[in-house]
Amino acid sequence: MRRLFWLALGGTIGALLVRKLAKVAESASPKALAAGVSSSIGGLADAVRDFADEVRDGMAEREAELLDGVGLDGRLGARAEEF
């Protein structure tokens, strides 16, 4: 009876181990690795695009602050006629 228990336990552990190893081998396949790299590059491109948009918004805001600080409203042609 004890031998049957240990045999069943060993078979169960062996089956679980084989399933786990198969999943690991599948996730390390070239197809899975390429999909992971592709999604990472897509995420990086989105992050760079968002950063560039934030920089542009910040630049426009700072430009407006500077123009307001020196008394210009962005219409240089109208200001130049005063001189």
A tleap script that builds the chain and sets N, CA, C and O, in Angstrom:
source leaprc.protein.ff14SB
mol = sequence {
  NMET ARG ARG LEU PHE TRP LEU ALA LEU GLY
  GLY THR ILE GLY ALA LEU LEU VAL ARG LYS
  LEU ALA LYS VAL ALA GLU SER ALA SER PRO
  LYS ALA LEU ALA ALA GLY VAL SER SER SER
  ILE GLY GLY LEU ALA ASP ALA VAL ARG ASP
  PHE ALA ASP GLU VAL ARG ASP GLY MET ALA
  GLU ARG GLU ALA GLU LEU LEU ASP GLY VAL
  GLY LEU ASP GLY ARG LEU GLY ALA ARG ALA
  GLU GLU CPHE
}
set mol.1.N position { 0.812 -1.185 0.000 }
set mol.1.CA position { 0.000 0.000 0.000 }
set mol.1.C position { 0.866 1.264 0.000 }
set mol.1.O position { 0.559 2.233 -0.694 }
set mol.2.N position { 1.948 1.245 0.783 }
set mol.2.CA position { 2.837 2.409 0.828 }
set mol.2.C position { 3.513 2.623 -0.530 }
set mol.2.O position { 3.697 3.754 -0.978 }
set mol.3.N position { 3.871 1.532 -1.158 }
set mol.3.CA position { 4.525 1.660 -2.463 }
set mol.3.C position { 3.573 2.263 -3.485 }
set mol.3.O position { 3.987 3.076 -4.311 }
set mol.4.N position { 2.332 1.883 -3.441 }
set mol.4.CA position { 1.335 2.425 -4.358 }
set mol.4.C position { 1.158 3.939 -4.128 }
set mol.4.O position { 1.034 4.707 -5.082 }
set mol.5.N position { 1.149 4.354 -2.858 }
set mol.5.CA position { 1.047 5.777 -2.528 }
set mol.5.C position { 2.217 6.551 -3.115 }
set mol.5.O position { 2.025 7.578 -3.766 }
set mol.6.N position { 3.439 6.056 -2.883 }
set mol.6.CA position { 4.626 6.761 -3.373 }
set mol.6.C position { 4.685 6.748 -4.905 }
set mol.6.O position { 5.158 7.707 -5.515 }
set mol.7.N position { 4.219 5.691 -5.510 }
set mol.7.CA position { 4.174 5.619 -6.966 }
set mol.7.C position { 3.205 6.665 -7.511 }
set mol.7.O position { 3.523 7.368 -8.471 }
set mol.8.N position { 2.028 6.770 -6.902 }
set mol.8.CA position { 1.039 7.764 -7.345 }
set mol.8.C position { 1.553 9.182 -7.112 }
set mol.8.O position { 1.370 10.055 -7.961 }
set mol.9.N position { 2.190 9.415 -5.974 }
set mol.9.CA position { 2.738 10.736 -5.674 }
set mol.9.C position { 3.834 11.101 -6.678 }
set mol.9.O position { 3.864 12.224 -7.181 }
set mol.10.N position { 4.714 10.177 -6.965 }
set mol.10.CA position { 5.779 10.424 -7.946 }
set mol.10.C position { 5.222 10.693 -9.332 }
set mol.10.O position { 5.708 11.576 -10.039 }
set mol.11.N position { 4.209 9.940 -9.722 }
set mol.11.CA position { 3.590 10.165 -11.040 }
set mol.11.C position { 2.920 11.530 -11.123 }
set mol.11.O position { 3.006 12.210 -12.146 }
set mol.12.N position { 2.258 11.926 -10.053 }
set mol.12.CA position { 1.600 13.238 -10.028 }
set mol.12.C position { 2.624 14.359 -10.092 }
set mol.12.O position { 2.473 15.297 -10.874 }
set mol.13.N position { 3.651 14.266 -9.285 }
set mol.13.CA position { 4.699 15.298 -9.296 }
set mol.13.C position { 5.382 15.338 -10.660 }
set mol.13.O position { 5.677 16.418 -11.171 }
set mol.14.N position { 5.630 14.193 -11.241 }
set mol.14.CA position { 6.257 14.133 -12.568 }
set mol.14.C position { 5.391 14.793 -13.628 }
set mol.14.O position { 5.895 15.535 -14.470 }
set mol.15.N position { 4.086 14.527 -13.592 }
set mol.15.CA position { 3.177 15.128 -14.575 }
set mol.15.C position { 3.128 16.646 -14.412 }
set mol.15.O position { 3.160 17.379 -15.401 }
set mol.16.N position { 3.051 17.117 -13.169 }
set mol.16.CA position { 3.029 18.560 -12.929 }
set mol.16.C position { 4.328 19.218 -13.387 }
set mol.16.O position { 4.315 20.311 -13.952 }
set mol.17.N position { 5.432 18.551 -13.140 }
set mol.17.CA position { 6.730 19.080 -13.550 }
set mol.17.C position { 6.839 19.154 -15.071 }
set mol.17.O position { 7.355 20.134 -15.608 }
set mol.18.N position { 6.361 18.133 -15.764 }
set mol.18.CA position { 6.406 18.126 -17.229 }
set mol.18.C position { 5.546 19.259 -17.787 }
set mol.18.O position { 5.951 19.928 -18.738 }
set mol.19.N position { 4.367 19.482 -17.210 }
set mol.19.CA position { 3.490 20.576 -17.675 }
set mol.19.C position { 4.155 21.933 -17.460 }
set mol.19.O position { 4.110 22.799 -18.334 }
set mol.20.N position { 4.768 22.113 -16.300 }
set mol.20.CA position { 5.432 23.381 -15.994 }
set mol.20.C position { 6.600 23.624 -16.955 }
set mol.20.O position { 6.769 24.734 -17.458 }
set mol.21.N position { 7.394 22.603 -17.205 }
set mol.21.CA position { 8.520 22.736 -18.133 }
set mol.21.C position { 8.048 23.024 -19.554 }
set mol.21.O position { 8.697 23.772 -20.285 }
set mol.22.N position { 6.925 22.435 -19.948 }
set mol.22.CA position { 6.380 22.699 -21.279 }
set mol.22.C position { 5.959 24.164 -21.409 }
set mol.22.O position { 6.172 24.778 -22.454 }
set mol.23.N position { 5.362 24.726 -20.355 }
set mol.23.CA position { 4.976 26.138 -20.385 }
set mol.23.C position { 6.201 27.035 -20.486 }
set mol.23.O position { 6.203 28.004 -21.246 }
set mol.24.N position { 7.243 26.716 -19.722 }
set mol.24.CA position { 8.466 27.511 -19.760 }
set mol.24.C position { 9.109 27.425 -21.142 }
set mol.24.O position { 9.572 28.432 -21.678 }
set mol.25.N position { 9.135 26.236 -21.713 }
set mol.25.CA position { 9.728 26.069 -23.044 }
set mol.25.C position { 8.923 26.826 -24.091 }
set mol.25.O position { 9.496 27.390 -25.022 }
set mol.26.N position { 7.612 26.843 -23.950 }
set mol.26.CA position { 6.767 27.563 -24.902 }
set mol.26.C position { 6.974 29.068 -24.791 }
set mol.26.O position { 6.997 29.765 -25.805 }
set mol.27.N position { 7.124 29.579 -23.568 }
set mol.27.CA position { 7.319 31.021 -23.391 }
set mol.27.C position { 8.705 31.459 -23.853 }
set mol.27.O position { 8.916 32.642 -24.122 }
set mol.28.N position { 9.638 30.540 -23.949 }
set mol.28.CA position { 10.986 30.874 -24.399 }
set mol.28.C position { 11.186 30.591 -25.885 }
set mol.28.O position { 12.310 30.663 -26.384 }
set mol.29.N position { 10.120 30.273 -26.585 }
set mol.29.CA position { 10.244 29.999 -28.014 }
set mol.29.C position { 10.487 31.301 -28.765 }
set mol.29.O position { 10.135 32.373 -28.272 }
set mol.30.N position { 11.076 31.223 -29.933 }
set mol.30.CA position { 11.348 32.442 -30.703 }
set mol.30.C position { 10.092 33.252 -31.006 }
set mol.30.O position { 10.134 34.483 -31.018 }
set mol.31.N position { 8.986 32.576 -31.247 }
set mol.31.CA position { 7.731 33.265 -31.556 }
set mol.31.C position { 7.254 34.078 -30.348 }
set mol.31.O position { 6.840 35.227 -30.498 }
set mol.32.N position { 7.310 33.486 -29.158 }
set mol.32.CA position { 6.887 34.185 -27.943 }
set mol.32.C position { 7.840 35.331 -27.610 }
set mol.32.O position { 7.402 36.399 -27.183 }
set mol.33.N position { 9.133 35.114 -27.804 }
set mol.33.CA position { 10.104 36.173 -27.543 }
set mol.33.C position { 9.913 37.343 -28.504 }
set mol.33.O position { 10.021 38.501 -28.101 }
set mol.34.N position { 9.631 37.049 -29.761 }
set mol.34.CA position { 9.402 38.112 -30.744 }
set mol.34.C position { 8.153 38.910 -30.391 }
set mol.34.O position { 8.138 40.132 -30.540 }
set mol.35.N position { 7.114 38.238 -29.929 }
set mol.35.CA position { 5.892 38.938 -29.531 }
set mol.35.C position { 6.159 39.837 -28.327 }
set mol.35.O position { 5.640 40.951 -28.260 }
set mol.36.N position { 6.953 39.370 -27.389 }
set mol.36.CA position { 7.298 40.182 -26.223 }
set mol.36.C position { 8.103 41.406 -26.590 }
set mol.36.O position { 7.853 42.496 -26.075 }
set mol.37.N position { 9.064 41.237 -27.472 }
set mol.37.CA position { 9.890 42.360 -27.916 }
set mol.37.C position { 9.039 43.365 -28.687 }
set mol.37.O position { 9.190 44.575 -28.523 }
set mol.38.N position { 8.158 42.859 -29.517 }
set mol.38.CA position { 7.288 43.732 -30.305 }
set mol.38.C position { 6.397 44.584 -29.408 }
set mol.38.O position { 6.241 45.782 -29.648 }
set mol.39.N position { 5.818 43.983 -28.387 }
set mol.39.CA position { 4.960 44.751 -27.494 }
set mol.39.C position { 5.779 45.742 -26.674 }
set mol.39.O position { 5.293 46.830 -26.363 }
set mol.40.N position { 7.006 45.387 -26.321 }
set mol.40.CA position { 7.866 46.306 -25.578 }
set mol.40.C position { 8.242 47.511 -26.431 }
set mol.40.O position { 8.246 48.640 -25.940 }
set mol.41.N position { 8.554 47.285 -27.685 }
set mol.41.CA position { 8.917 48.386 -28.578 }
set mol.41.C position { 7.709 49.290 -28.803 }
set mol.41.O position { 7.846 50.513 -28.851 }
set mol.42.N position { 6.531 48.691 -28.940 }
set mol.42.CA position { 5.314 49.498 -29.098 }
set mol.42.C position { 5.059 50.355 -27.877 }
set mol.42.O position { 4.659 51.512 -28.004 }
set mol.43.N position { 5.284 49.801 -26.694 }
set mol.43.CA position { 5.110 50.567 -25.463 }
set mol.43.C position { 6.125 51.686 -25.352 }
set mol.43.O position { 5.801 52.778 -24.887 }
set mol.44.N position { 7.356 51.421 -25.777 }
set mol.44.CA position { 8.397 52.445 -25.752 }
set mol.44.C position { 8.060 53.578 -26.716 }
set mol.44.O position { 8.247 54.748 -26.382 }
set mol.45.N position { 7.570 53.247 -27.896 }
set mol.45.CA position { 7.197 54.275 -28.871 }
set mol.45.C position { 6.070 55.150 -28.325 }
set mol.45.O position { 6.087 56.367 -28.511 }
set mol.46.N position { 5.098 54.545 -27.659 }
set mol.46.CA position { 4.011 55.321 -27.059 }
set mol.46.C position { 4.537 56.241 -25.966 }
set mol.46.O position { 4.104 57.388 -25.862 }
set mol.47.N position { 5.458 55.753 -25.157 }
set mol.47.CA position { 6.026 56.569 -24.082 }
set mol.47.C position { 6.809 57.750 -24.643 }
set mol.47.O position { 6.717 58.859 -24.118 }
set mol.48.N position { 7.574 57.525 -25.698 }
set mol.48.CA position { 8.343 58.605 -26.319 }
set mol.48.C position { 7.397 59.635 -26.925 }
set mol.48.O position { 7.630 60.838 -26.803 }
set mol.49.N position { 6.333 59.174 -27.577 }
set mol.49.CA position { 5.352 60.079 -28.170 }
set mol.49.C position { 4.682 60.929 -27.092 }
set mol.49.O position { 4.517 62.137 -27.267 }
set mol.50.N position { 4.297 60.306 -25.982 }
set mol.50.CA position { 3.681 61.046 -24.881 }
set mol.50.C position { 4.648 62.071 -24.302 }
set mol.50.O position { 4.254 63.197 -24.000 }
set mol.51.N position { 5.907 61.687 -24.145 }
set mol.51.CA position { 6.918 62.612 -23.630 }
set mol.51.C position { 7.085 63.806 -24.557 }
set mol.51.O position { 7.152 64.944 -24.093 }
set mol.52.N position { 7.152 63.562 -25.856 }
set mol.52.CA position { 7.314 64.654 -26.818 }
set mol.52.C position { 6.115 65.595 -26.767 }
set mol.52.O position { 6.286 66.811 -26.847 }
set mol.53.N position { 4.911 65.057 -26.637 }
set mol.53.CA position { 3.718 65.895 -26.519 }
set mol.53.C position { 3.770 66.765 -25.265 }
set mol.53.O position { 3.416 67.944 -25.311 }
set mol.54.N position { 4.204 66.195 -24.159 }
set mol.54.CA position { 4.312 66.957 -22.917 }
set mol.54.C position { 5.371 68.055 -23.029 }
set mol.54.O position { 5.181 69.154 -22.507 }
set mol.55.N position { 6.476 67.766 -23.702 }
set mol.55.CA position { 7.520 68.773 -23.896 }
set mol.55.C position { 6.990 69.915 -24.755 }
set mol.55.O position { 7.229 71.083 -24.447 }
set mol.56.N position { 6.271 69.590 -25.830 }
set mol.56.CA position { 5.707 70.638 -26.692 }
set mol.56.C position { 4.715 71.513 -25.927 }
set mol.56.O position { 4.720 72.736 -26.064 }
set mol.57.N position { 3.869 70.877 -25.123 }
set mol.57.CA position { 2.904 71.637 -24.322 }
set mol.57.C position { 3.623 72.543 -23.328 }
set mol.57.O position { 3.240 73.699 -23.145 }
set mol.58.N position { 4.656 72.021 -22.694 }
set mol.58.CA position { 5.431 72.821 -21.753 }
set mol.58.C position { 6.131 73.988 -22.429 }
set mol.58.O position { 6.207 75.084 -21.875 }
set mol.59.N position { 6.642 73.745 -23.632 }
set mol.59.CA position { 7.318 74.808 -24.377 }
set mol.59.C position { 6.338 75.915 -24.737 }
set mol.59.O position { 6.654 77.098 -24.605 }
set mol.60.N position { 5.150 75.534 -25.190 }
set mol.60.CA position { 4.143 76.531 -25.559 }
set mol.60.C position { 3.712 77.331 -24.331 }
set mol.60.O position { 3.529 78.546 -24.413 }
set mol.61.N position { 3.552 76.662 -23.212 }
set mol.61.CA position { 3.160 77.348 -21.981 }
set mol.61.C position { 4.253 78.320 -21.534 }
set mol.61.O position { 3.963 79.456 -21.157 }
set mol.62.N position { 5.491 77.877 -21.577 }
set mol.62.CA position { 6.607 78.736 -21.160 }
set mol.62.C position { 6.772 79.912 -22.116 }
set mol.62.O position { 7.083 81.022 -21.684 }
set mol.63.N position { 6.569 79.680 -23.401 }
set mol.63.CA position { 6.665 80.766 -24.371 }
set mol.63.C position { 5.598 81.821 -24.081 }
set mol.63.O position { 5.876 83.019 -24.144 }
set mol.64.N position { 4.395 81.387 -23.768 }
set mol.64.CA position { 3.330 82.332 -23.432 }
set mol.64.C position { 3.678 83.115 -22.173 }
set mol.64.O position { 3.419 84.317 -22.103 }
set mol.65.N position { 4.261 82.453 -21.180 }
set mol.65.CA position { 4.679 83.148 -19.955 }
set mol.65.C position { 5.743 84.193 -20.249 }
set mol.65.O position { 5.687 85.311 -19.737 }
set mol.66.N position { 6.706 83.825 -21.070 }
set mol.66.CA position { 7.776 84.766 -21.400 }
set mol.66.C position { 7.256 85.954 -22.198 }
set mol.66.O position { 7.641 87.094 -21.935 }
set mol.67.N position { 6.388 85.700 -23.165 }
set mol.67.CA position { 5.819 86.791 -23.951 }
set mol.67.C position { 5.000 87.716 -23.067 }
set mol.67.O position { 5.050 88.937 -23.217 }
set mol.68.N position { 4.256 87.138 -22.158 }
set mol.68.CA position { 3.467 87.942 -21.235 }
set mol.68.C position { 4.375 88.725 -20.297 }
set mol.68.O position { 4.064 89.863 -19.946 }
set mol.69.N position { 5.466 88.145 -19.894 }
set mol.69.CA position { 6.403 88.797 -18.976 }
set mol.69.C position { 7.101 90.000 -19.571 }
set mol.69.O position { 7.427 90.941 -18.848 }
set mol.70.N position { 7.338 89.993 -20.874 }
set mol.70.CA position { 8.009 91.126 -21.522 }
set mol.70.C position { 7.007 92.064 -22.191 }
set mol.70.O position { 7.395 93.040 -22.833 }
set mol.71.N position { 5.741 91.771 -22.039 }
set mol.71.CA position { 4.707 92.654 -22.579 }
set mol.71.C position { 4.387 92.426 -24.038 }
set mol.71.O position { 3.763 93.279 -24.669 }
set mol.72.N position { 4.784 91.331 -24.576 }
set mol.72.CA position { 4.468 91.012 -25.966 }
set mol.72.C position { 3.285 90.059 -25.992 }
set mol.72.O position { 3.128 89.211 -25.113 }
set mol.73.N position { 2.463 90.214 -27.009 }
set mol.73.CA position { 1.335 89.297 -27.122 }
set mol.73.C position { 1.511 88.325 -28.281 }
set mol.73.O position { 0.560 87.643 -28.662 }
set mol.74.N position { 2.682 88.254 -28.832 }
set mol.74.CA position { 2.964 87.317 -29.910 }
set mol.74.C position { 2.822 87.933 -31.287 }
set mol.74.O position { 3.181 87.295 -32.277 }
set mol.75.N position { 2.309 89.155 -31.387 }
set mol.75.CA position { 2.170 89.822 -32.683 }
set mol.75.C position { 3.311 90.812 -32.828 }
set mol.75.O position { 3.152 91.989 -32.505 }
set mol.76.N position { 4.440 90.362 -33.299 }
set mol.76.CA position { 5.622 91.194 -33.397 }
set mol.76.C position { 5.458 92.296 -34.427 }
set mol.76.O position { 6.042 93.369 -34.281 }
set mol.77.N position { 4.674 92.048 -35.466 }
set mol.77.CA position { 4.470 93.053 -36.509 }
set mol.77.C position { 3.818 94.304 -35.953 }
set mol.77.O position { 4.218 95.414 -36.307 }
set mol.78.N position { 2.823 94.152 -35.089 }
set mol.78.CA position { 2.142 95.294 -34.500 }
set mol.78.C position { 3.048 96.043 -33.555 }
set mol.78.O position { 2.998 97.272 -33.510 }
set mol.79.N position { 3.880 95.342 -32.794 }
set mol.79.CA position { 4.805 95.973 -31.859 }
set mol.79.C position { 5.923 96.692 -32.607 }
set mol.79.O position { 6.374 97.750 -32.168 }
set mol.80.N position { 6.368 96.146 -33.711 }
set mol.80.CA position { 7.479 96.733 -34.458 }
set mol.80.C position { 7.086 98.072 -35.064 }
set mol.80.O position { 7.947 98.929 -35.260 }
set mol.81.N position { 5.814 98.271 -35.362 }
set mol.81.CA position { 5.373 99.527 -35.958 }
set mol.81.C position { 5.453 100.673 -34.976 }
set mol.81.O position { 5.575 101.826 -35.389 }
set mol.82.N position { 5.387 100.386 -33.672 }
set mol.82.CA position { 5.461 101.438 -32.656 }
set mol.82.C position { 6.841 102.056 -32.617 }
set mol.82.O position { 6.972 103.233 -32.281 }
set mol.83.N position { 7.863 101.312 -32.946 }
set mol.83.CA position { 9.235 101.809 -32.860 }
set mol.83.C position { 9.507 102.573 -34.094 }
set mol.83.O position { 10.607 103.099 -34.265 }
savepdb mol mol.pdb
quit
